[in-house]
Amino acid sequence: MTRVLLACIAMSGNQYVLYERDGAWAFPQGELRAGEVVPDAMRRVVEEWTGTRAPKLELVDLLSAPDALTLVYRAMLTEEPQDSPRRVNRMELPEKVGLLAGKHVEEALKTSLAYKLTRA
């Protein structure tokens, strides 16, 4: 069975919310557990990393590899994240952010339906 990885582009307002893990910056990420449905799993991952709930989740991309499928969501945080995360303005992302490349994040968001509707 293919592993399903979850990556979450966490945002507070117009800023990205990043966390330092093992000497590198990352968005909240995790793995789908047996018996979990994807939206519940993504909410769990966001809450584990940020200490908050993400009332608005949007699937913005999926990445396929031979050994895993990565679902990329955007989470709009409405509460202040815990553990003093690093906030990064748009277009100032590091080259690599956990499972994602910084440039890929912006491209995924630009092609999302919500982005297209706000620009219409």
Protein Blocks (a to p, Z undefined) as FASTA:
>chain_A
ZZddddddddehjbccdddeehiacdddddddehiafklmmmmmmmmmnopacfbacdfb
dcddfkbccdddddddfbdcehiiadddehiacfbgcjbcfklmmmmmmmpmklmmmmZZ
